[in-house]
């Protein structure tokens, strides 16, 4: 998703929190409070430093975790969706296909062939 370059402290704090808590419901307000900035100011800083919104960044973290789980575990899709922080498995499936071009099931099948 991003290169590990030096970001401002507020963005670093937000990224670290998202990396360790991506399965939770994370709001921009919560990230703002963690970083000591208003949510709008944090949004600007995050976009400036990473090129992504915090929401897009979080979604990408969740997708990468889901891809790893699809490849390396036999967990059901509903469990993967839940553990990766998606509110429903249908939302997960829609986003996954939009992001990768594959359904989660096809992704798992193709990854195991390779």
C-alpha positions in Angstrom: 0.0 0.0 0.0 2.7 2.5 0.9 6.4 2.8 1.2 7.7 3.0 4.8 9.1 6.5 4.6 9.0 9.1 7.4 5.6 10.6 7.9 4.6 13.3 10.3 4.0 12.0 13.8 0.2 12.2 13.5 0.2 10.1 10.4 2.7 7.6 11.9 0.5 7.3 15.0 -2.6 6.7 12.8 -0.8 4.1 10.6 0.5 2.2 13.6 -2.9 2.1 15.2 -4.6 0.9 12.0 -2.0 -1.8 11.4 -2.5 -3.3 14.8 -6.3 -2.7 15.1 -7.6 -3.0 11.5 -10.2 -5.6 12.6 -11.9 -3.0 14.7 -14.3 -0.2 13.7 -11.9 2.7 13.3 -13.3 6.2 12.7 -11.5 9.3 11.5 -12.7 11.0 14.7 -10.9 8.3 16.8 -7.7 8.6 14.7 -7.9 12.4 15.2 -8.1 12.0 18.9 -5.2 9.6 19.0 -3.1 12.0 17.0 -4.1 15.2 18.7 -5.6 16.8 15.6 -9.1 17.4 14.4 -10.3 14.7 12.0 -10.3 17.1 9.1 -6.7 18.2 9.7 -5.6 14.6 10.1 -7.3 13.8 6.9 -5.3 16.5 5.1 -2.0 15.4 6.7 -2.7 11.8 5.9 -3.5 12.5 2.3 -0.5 14.8 1.9 1.9 12.2 3.4 0.6 9.0 2.0 -1.5 9.9 -1.0 -4.4 8.0 0.5 -7.3 8.8 2.7 -7.3 7.0 6.1 -10.3 5.1 4.9 -8.7 3.9 1.7 -5.5 3.0 3.6 -7.5 1.0 6.2 -9.4 -0.8 3.5 -6.1 -1.7 1.8 -4.7 -3.1 5.1 -7.9 -5.2 5.5 -7.7 -6.4 1.9 -4.1 -7.5 2.3 -4.9 -9.4 5.5 -7.9 -11.0 3.8 -5.7 -12.1 0.8 -3.2 -13.7 3.2 -5.9 -15.5 5.1 -7.5 -16.8 1.8 -4.1 -18.2 0.7 -2.8 -19.5 4.0 -5.9 -20.7 5.9 -9.0 -22.6 5.2 -11.2 -20.3 7.2 -14.7 -19.6 5.8 -15.3 -16.3 4.1 -17.6 -15.0 6.8 -14.9 -15.6 9.4 -12.2 -13.9 7.2 -14.5 -10.9 6.6 -15.2 -10.5 10.3 -11.6 -10.9 11.4 -10.5 -8.4 8.8 -12.9 -5.7 10.0 -15.6 -5.9 7.3 -19.1 -5.3 8.6 -20.6 -8.1 6.5 -19.4 -10.8 4.3 -21.5 -9.5 1.4 -19.7 -6.1 1.7 -16.4 -7.9 1.9 -17.1 -9.9 -1.2 -18.2 -6.8 -3.2 -15.1 -4.8 -2.2 -12.8 -7.8 -2.7 -14.0 -8.3 -6.3 -13.9 -4.5 -7.0 -10.3 -4.4 -5.7 -8.8 -7.6 -7.1 -11.1 -8.5 -10.0 -11.8 -11.9 -8.4 -14.3 -13.2 -6.0 -12.7 -14.3 -2.7 -13.4 -17.9 -3.6 -11.8 -17.7 -7.0 -8.9 -15.8 -5.5 -8.3 -18.6 -3.0 -8.6 -21.3 -5.7 -6.2 -19.5 -8.1 -3.7 -18.7 -5.4 -3.5 -22.4 -4.3 -2.9 -23.5 -7.9 0.1 -21.1 -8.2 
